[in-house]
């Protein structure tokens, strides 16, 4: 029965300590009041780590049963991850009803498209269906997050540094998970020795870096959020004709300028 490599045990221990620090900060800094789903997500990660440590200790790191139990432990934390990220996006966009409506539609479109891809890929290679499903999830998650972050950037929406760090961390880890899962399949098909260890190390190191960044960010309190002051509809009705009039005047000036250039000998 193969046991966990020493370096992986060290990384696992460090990751568990960092998760405990995150949970401690979430409680002491009262982030759980504004981010309850994120708090649940971190607690589930700790429970999953304890479960996997027990599984690998009992059945070995490379056993088929341990591998299956490892994959089966993923859906609950991944669901919590999706809910936590959606909670963060809602906190950022909740004062902008129209932009939030566009954001969740982008998320829904990304989910439908990538789940269709994952289902088709899983049917072609049934032996890799769990890995492909996991990769499809993370690809969906990354695409949806990137779309929403581009919306935030495009509309210059102010984002608290804590929220920015958490959303960025989710996005980085999902992109790394897509790369790691693709690399796992490539290394396995290429008969690379210890392919599973390479995959585990890559995911663990990236996620550890993300969680350390979260720890640093969560040391700070979230700024008091003031609802943005938007112009009333009557102001837009008044400003729109003025803007159109100025655009027409600018167009007339430019037209006269170019005509003068053409007629000049």
For each residue, the residues with C-beta under 8 A, 3 or more apart:
1: 59 60 63
2: 60 61 62 63
3: 56 57 60 61
4: 8 9 12 56 61
5: 8 9 61 197
6: 9 10
7: 10 11 201
8: 4 5 11 12 197 200 201 204
9: 4 5 6 12 13
10: 6 7 13 14
11: 7 8 14 15 201 204 205 208
12: 4 8 9 15 16 49 53 204
13: 9 10 16 17
14: 10 11 17 18 208
15: 11 12 18 19 49 204 207 208 211
16: 12 13 19 20 46 49
17: 13 14 20 21
18: 14 15 21 22 208 211 212 215
19: 15 16 22 23 42 45 46 49 211
20: 16 17 23 24 46
21: 17 18 24 25 215
22: 18 19 25 26 42 211 214 215 218
23: 19 20 26 27 39 42 43 46
24: 20 21 27 28
25: 21 22 28 29 31 215 218 219
26: 22 23 29 31 32 35 38 39 42 218
27: 23 24 30 31 32 39
28: 24 25
29: 25 26 218 219 220 221
30: 27 33 221
31: 25 26 27 34 35 38 39 162 218 222
32: 26 27 35 36 39
33: 30 36
34: 31 91 222
35: 26 31 32 38 39 84 87 88 91 166
36: 32 33 39 40 87
37: 40 41 80 83 84 86 87
38: 26 31 35 41 42 84 87 88 166
39: 23 26 27 31 32 35 36 42 43
40: 36 37 43 44 80 84
41: 37 38 44 45 77 80 81 83 84
42: 19 22 23 26 38 39 45 46
43: 23 39 40 46 47
44: 40 41 47 48 76 77 80
45: 19 41 42 48 49 77
46: 16 19 20 23 42 43 49 50
47: 43 44 50 51
48: 44 45 51 52 73 76 77
49: 12 15 16 19 45 46 52 53
50: 46 47 53 54
51: 47 48 54 55 73
52: 48 49 55 56 69 70 73
53: 12 49 50 56 57
54: 50 51 57 58
55: 51 52 58 59 66 69 70
56: 3 4 52 53 59 60 61 66
57: 3 53 54
58: 54 55
59: 1 55 56 63 65 66 69
60: 1 2 3 56 63 66
61: 2 3 4 5 56 66
62: 2 66 67 196
63: 1 2 59 60 66 67
64: 67 68
65: 59 68 69
66: 55 56 59 60 61 62 63 69 70
67: 62 63 64 70 71
68: 64 65 71 72
69: 52 55 59 65 66 72 73
70: 52 55 66 67 73 74
71: 67 68 74 130 131 134
72: 68 69 75
73: 48 51 52 69 70 76 77
74: 70 71 77 78 134
75: 72 78 79
76: 44 48 73 79 80
77: 41 44 45 48 73 74 80 81
78: 74 75 81 82 134 137
79: 75 76 82 83
80: 37 40 41 44 76 77 83 84
81: 41 77 78 84 85 141 170
82: 78 79 85 86 141
83: 37 41 79 80 86 87
84: 35 37 38 40 41 80 81 87 88 170
85: 81 82 88 89 141 145 167 170
86: 37 82 83 89 90 104 107
87: 35 36 37 38 83 84 90 91
88: 35 38 84 85 91 92 163 166 167 170
89: 85 86 92 93 100 103 148 167
90: 86 87 93 94 100
91: 34 35 87 88 94 163
92: 88 89 152 157 159 160 163 167
93: 89 90 96 99 100 103 148 151 152 157
94: 90 91 100
95: 227 228
96: 93 99 100 155 157 228
97: 100 101
98: 101 102
99: 93 96 102 103 151 155 157
100: 89 90 93 94 96 97 103 104
101: 97 98 104 105
102: 98 99 105 106 151
103: 89 93 99 100 106 107 147 148 151
104: 86 100 101 107 108
105: 101 102 108 109
106: 102 103 109 110 144 147 148 151
107: 86 103 104 110 111 144 147 148
108: 104 105 111 112
109: 105 106 112 113
110: 106 107 113 114 140 143 144 147
111: 107 108 114 115 140 144
112: 108 109 115 116
113: 109 110 116 117
114: 110 111 117 118 136 139 140 143
115: 111 112 118 119 136 140
116: 112 113 119 120
117: 113 114 120 121 136 139
118: 114 115 121 122 132 133 135 136 137 139
119: 115 116 122 123 136
120: 116 117 123 124
121: 117 118 124 125 132 136
122: 118 119 125 126 128 129 132 133
123: 119 120 126
124: 120 121
125: 121 122 128 129 132
126: 122 123 129
127:
128: 122 125 131 132 185
129: 122 125 126 132 133
130: 71 133 134
131: 71 128 134 135 181 184 185
132: 118 121 122 125 128 129 135 136 181
133: 118 122 129 130 136 137
134: 71 74 78 130 131 137 138 177 181
135: 118 131 132 138 139 177 178 181 182
136: 114 115 117 118 119 121 132 133 139 140
137: 78 118 133 134 140 141
138: 134 135 141 142 174 175 177 178 181
139: 114 117 118 135 136 142 143 174 178
140: 110 111 114 115 136 137 143 144
141: 81 82 85 137 138 144 145 170 174
142: 138 139 145 146 171 174 175 178
143: 110 114 139 140 146 147
144: 106 107 110 111 140 141 147 148
145: 85 141 142 148 149 167 170 171 174
146: 142 143 149 150 171
147: 103 106 107 110 143 144 150 151
148: 89 93 103 106 107 144 145 151 152
149: 145 146 152 153 167 171
150: 146 147 153 154
151: 93 99 102 103 106 147 148 154 155 157
152: 92 93 148 149 155 157 159
153: 149 150 156
154: 150 151
155: 96 99 151 152
156: 153
157: 92 93 96 99 151 152
158:
159: 92 152 163 164 167
160: 92 163 164 222 223 225
161: 164 165 217 220
162: 31 165 166 217 218 220 222
163: 88 91 92 159 160 166 167 222
164: 159 160 161 167 168 217
165: 161 162 168 169 213 214 216 217
166: 35 38 88 162 163 169 170 214 217
167: 85 88 89 92 145 149 159 163 164 170 171
168: 164 165 171 172 213
169: 165 166 172 173 210 211 213 214
170: 81 84 85 88 141 145 166 167 173 174 210
171: 142 145 146 149 167 168 174 175
172: 168 169 175 176 206 210
173: 169 170 176 177 206 207 210
174: 138 139 141 142 145 170 171 177 178
175: 138 142 171 172 178 179
176: 172 173 179 180 202 203 206 207
177: 134 135 138 173 174 180 181 203
178: 135 138 139 142 174 175 181 182
179: 175 176 182 183 202
180: 176 177 183 184 199 202 203 206
181: 131 132 134 135 138 177 178 184 185 199
182: 135 178 179 185 186
183: 179 180 186 187 198 199 202
184: 131 180 181 187 188 195 196 198 199
185: 128 131 181 182 188 189
186: 182 183 189 190
187: 183 184 190 192 195 198 199
188: 184 185 191 192 195
189: 185 186
190: 186 187
191: 188
192: 187 188 195 198
193:
194: 197 198
195: 184 187 188 192 198 199
196: 62 184 199 200
197: 5 8 194 200 201
198: 183 184 187 192 194 195 201 202
199: 180 181 183 184 187 195 196 202 203
200: 8 196 197 203 204
201: 7 8 11 197 198 204 205
202: 176 179 180 183 198 199 205 206
203: 176 177 180 199 200 206 207
204: 8 11 12 15 200 201 207 208
205: 11 201 202 208 209
206: 172 173 176 180 202 203 209 210
207: 15 173 176 203 204 210 211
208: 11 14 15 18 204 205 211 212
209: 205 206 212 213
210: 169 170 172 173 206 207 213 214
211: 15 18 19 22 169 207 208 214 215
212: 18 208 209 215 216
213: 165 168 169 209 210 216 217
214: 22 165 166 169 210 211 217 218
215: 18 21 22 25 211 212 218 219
216: 165 212 213 219
217: 161 162 164 165 166 213 214 220
218: 22 25 26 29 31 162 214 215
219: 25 29 215 216
220: 29 161 162 217
221: 29 30
222: 31 34 160 162 163 225
223: 160
224:
225: 160 222
226:
227: 95
228: 95 96
229:
230:
231: 235 236 239
232: 235 236
233: 236 237
234: 237 238
235: 231 232 238 239
236: 231 232 233 239 240
237: 233 234 240
238: 234 235 241 242
239: 231 235 236 242 243
240: 236 237 243 244
241: 238 244 245
242: 238 239 245 246
243: 239 240 246 247
244: 240 241 247 248
245: 241 242 248 249
246: 242 243 249 250
247: 243 244 250 251
248: 244 245 251 252
249: 245 246 252 253
250: 246 247 253 254
251: 247 248 254 255
252: 248 249 255 256
253: 249 250 256 257
254: 250 251 257 258
255: 251 252 258 259
256: 252 253 259 260
257: 253 254 260 261
258: 254 255 261 262
259: 255 256 262 263
260: 256 257 263 264
261: 257 258 264
262: 258 259
263: 259 260
264: 260 261
265:
